[in-house]
């Protein structure tokens, strides 16, 4: 893997909303509410790493396939950090639909199935960002059926139709907007936005966050 990761976290123009003037927001350090959020890793891990992403964002898909495995191997599996995913859905209408559906999967089927669905959704993202309404309920149902039973899937569909994921998505969006996030993927480590350019920068920031937690 190349040490350069300019393409993953907003260093280049990735899924930008546009030029936005942001005032009265914290962009360097923030208290993020992780309660009730899906995560990978041990509950006791000292550092929180969180990705704000959009299921239609191609750079989020690249991040999930190329960089998240590094995070899992080096930080999650070693107990150094927990990895969270929070929604910042802004690209199109089906960004919201897919986020609400994923939140419903988490609520109804739990953390493990959520991550299986999450990874598979990104893996099947091909050309999604360039087309409208690709991430339909039928598409999402088909993805879920690959990791859940028909009975479990129908349970999720029923809850989804009753706005099962709306509150959780609204919560994520509120956090993201409070941080002034305007692109995806955006990464926070220990409550601070990652703006580095290399894997070494990432390691250093995780290590510094661990020291601050002591």
C-alpha positions as CSV (number, residue, x, y, z in Angstrom):
1,X,0.0,0.0,0.0
2,X,1.3,3.4,-0.9
3,X,2.2,5.6,2.1
4,X,0.4,8.5,0.4
5,X,-3.3,8.7,1.2
6,X,-4.2,12.1,-0.3
7,X,-7.3,10.5,-1.9
8,X,-9.0,9.3,1.3
9,X,-9.8,12.0,3.7
10,X,-10.6,15.3,2.1
11,X,-7.1,16.3,1.2
12,X,-8.3,16.5,-2.4
13,X,-11.8,17.4,-3.5
14,X,-13.7,14.3,-2.5
15,X,-17.4,14.4,-2.7
16,X,-17.5,18.1,-1.9
17,X,-20.7,19.9,-1.3
18,X,-19.1,23.1,-2.5
19,X,-17.6,26.1,-1.0
20,X,-19.2,26.6,2.4
21,X,-18.5,29.3,4.9
22,X,-18.5,27.7,8.3
23,X,-18.7,29.7,11.5
24,X,-18.8,28.9,15.2
25,X,-17.9,25.3,14.7
26,X,-15.1,23.2,16.1
27,X,-12.8,21.8,13.4
28,X,-9.7,20.8,15.4
29,X,-11.0,19.2,18.6
30,X,-14.5,18.1,19.6
31,X,-16.5,15.9,21.9
32,X,-18.3,13.3,19.7
33,X,-21.2,11.3,21.1
34,X,-20.3,7.7,20.4
35,X,-23.2,6.2,22.4
36,X,-25.2,3.7,20.4
37,X,-23.0,3.8,17.4
38,X,-21.8,0.7,15.5
39,X,-18.1,0.1,16.0
40,X,-15.3,-2.5,15.5
41,X,-13.0,-3.4,18.3
42,X,-12.9,-3.8,22.0
43,X,-15.0,-1.6,24.2
44,X,-12.0,-0.9,26.4
45,X,-9.8,0.4,23.5
46,X,-8.5,3.8,24.5
47,X,-8.9,5.6,21.1
48,X,-11.9,6.3,19.0
49,X,-11.5,6.5,15.2
50,X,-14.6,7.6,13.3
51,X,-15.3,7.8,9.6
52,X,-18.0,10.1,8.4
53,X,-19.1,8.7,5.1
54,X,-21.8,8.5,2.4
55,X,-22.7,5.1,0.8
56,X,-22.8,6.8,-2.6
57,X,-19.3,8.4,-2.3
58,X,-16.8,6.5,-4.4
59,X,-13.9,7.7,-2.2
60,X,-15.6,6.2,0.8
61,X,-15.8,2.9,-1.1
62,X,-12.0,3.2,-1.8
63,X,-11.4,4.0,1.8
64,X,-13.4,1.0,3.0
65,X,-11.6,-1.4,0.7
66,X,-8.1,0.0,0.9
67,X,-7.5,1.8,4.1
68,X,-10.0,0.3,6.6
69,X,-8.2,-3.1,6.5
70,X,-5.0,-1.2,7.7
71,X,-7.0,0.4,10.5
72,X,-8.4,-3.0,11.5
73,X,-5.1,-4.8,11.5
74,X,-2.9,-2.2,13.1
75,X,-5.3,-0.6,15.6
76,X,-8.6,-2.5,16.1
77,X,-7.2,-6.1,16.3
78,X,-4.4,-5.0,18.6
79,X,-6.8,-3.3,21.0
80,X,-5.4,0.2,20.4
81,X,-8.5,1.7,19.0
82,X,-12.2,1.3,18.1
83,X,-13.4,2.2,14.6
84,X,-16.8,3.8,14.2
85,X,-18.8,4.7,11.1
86,X,-21.2,7.6,11.1
87,X,-23.4,8.8,8.3
88,X,-22.9,12.1,6.5
89,X,-25.4,11.6,3.6
90,X,-25.5,14.4,1.1
91,X,-24.8,13.3,-2.4
92,X,-28.3,12.3,-3.4
93,X,-31.7,11.1,-2.2
94,X,-30.6,7.5,-2.1
95,X,-27.7,8.5,0.1
96,X,-30.3,9.1,2.8
97,X,-32.2,5.9,1.9
98,X,-29.1,3.7,2.2
99,X,-28.0,5.4,5.5
100,X,-31.5,4.9,7.0
101,X,-31.5,1.3,5.9
102,X,-28.1,0.6,7.3
103,X,-29.1,2.2,10.6
104,X,-32.2,-0.1,10.6
105,X,-30.0,-3.1,10.1
106,X,-27.9,-2.1,13.0
107,X,-30.9,-1.5,15.2
108,X,-32.7,-4.7,14.3
109,X,-29.9,-7.2,13.7
110,X,-27.0,-5.9,15.7
111,X,-23.4,-4.8,15.3
112,X,-22.0,-7.9,13.5
113,X,-24.6,-8.0,10.8
114,X,-24.4,-4.2,10.4
115,X,-20.7,-4.4,9.5
116,X,-21.2,-7.3,7.1
117,X,-23.9,-5.3,5.4
118,X,-21.9,-2.1,5.5
119,X,-18.9,-3.8,3.8
120,X,-21.0,-5.5,1.2
121,X,-22.8,-2.3,0.4
122,X,-19.6,-0.5,-0.3
123,X,-18.3,-3.5,-2.3
124,X,-21.4,-3.3,-4.6
125,X,-21.1,0.4,-5.0
126,X,-20.1,0.4,-8.7
127,X,-21.1,3.6,-10.5
128,X,-23.6,4.4,-7.7
129,X,-22.4,8.0,-7.2
130,X,-23.0,8.8,-10.9
131,X,-26.6,7.7,-11.0
132,X,-29.7,8.7,-9.2
133,X,-31.7,6.3,-7.1
134,X,-29.5,3.4,-7.5
135,X,-29.6,2.4,-3.8
136,X,-33.2,1.5,-3.8
137,X,-35.1,-0.5,-1.2
138,X,-35.0,-3.5,-3.6
139,X,-31.2,-3.1,-4.1
140,X,-30.6,-2.8,-0.4
141,X,-32.8,-5.8,0.4
142,X,-30.8,-7.9,-2.1
143,X,-27.6,-6.9,-0.4
144,X,-28.9,-7.7,3.1
145,X,-30.1,-11.1,1.9
146,X,-26.5,-12.1,1.4
147,X,-25.7,-11.7,5.1
148,X,-29.1,-12.3,6.7
149,X,-31.9,-14.7,6.5
150,X,-35.2,-14.0,4.7
151,X,-37.0,-13.6,8.1
152,X,-34.3,-11.2,9.4
153,X,-34.4,-9.2,6.2
154,X,-38.2,-8.9,6.3
155,X,-37.9,-7.7,9.9
156,X,-35.5,-5.0,8.7
157,X,-37.8,-4.0,5.8
158,X,-40.8,-3.6,8.1
159,X,-38.9,-1.5,10.5
160,X,-37.4,0.6,7.7
161,X,-40.8,1.3,6.3
162,X,-41.8,2.6,9.7
163,X,-38.9,5.1,9.7
164,X,-36.7,2.8,11.8
165,X,-33.4,4.4,10.9
166,X,-34.5,8.1,10.7
167,X,-33.7,9.1,14.2
168,X,-30.3,7.5,14.2
169,X,-29.4,9.2,10.9
170,X,-30.6,12.5,12.1
171,X,-28.3,12.1,15.1
172,X,-25.3,11.4,12.9
173,X,-26.1,14.3,10.6
174,X,-26.4,16.6,13.6
175,X,-22.9,15.5,14.8
176,X,-21.4,16.0,11.4
177,X,-22.9,19.4,10.9
178,X,-21.8,20.5,14.3
179,X,-18.2,19.6,13.4
180,X,-18.5,21.5,10.1
181,X,-18.0,18.4,8.0
182,X,-18.6,19.1,4.3
183,X,-16.9,16.2,2.5
184,X,-16.5,12.5,2.8
185,X,-14.7,10.5,3.9
186,X,-13.8,12.7,6.9
187,X,-11.8,11.0,9.8
188,X,-11.6,12.0,13.4
189,X,-9.1,10.4,15.8
190,X,-9.7,10.9,19.5
191,X,-12.0,13.8,18.8
192,X,-9.6,15.6,16.4
193,X,-9.9,15.8,12.7
194,X,-7.2,13.9,10.8
195,X,-5.5,16.2,8.2
196,X,-2.3,14.3,7.7
197,X,-1.0,12.9,4.5
198,X,0.7,9.5,5.3
199,X,0.1,6.3,7.2
200,X,2.9,7.5,9.6
201,X,0.8,10.6,10.3
202,X,-2.1,8.4,11.1
203,X,-0.1,6.2,13.4
204,X,1.3,9.2,15.2
205,X,-2.1,10.7,15.7
206,X,-3.5,7.5,17.2
207,X,-0.5,7.2,19.5
208,X,-0.9,10.8,20.6
209,X,-4.6,10.3,21.3
210,X,-3.7,7.2,23.4
211,X,-1.3,9.2,25.5
212,X,-3.9,11.9,26.0
213,X,-6.3,9.2,27.3
214,X,-4.0,8.1,30.0
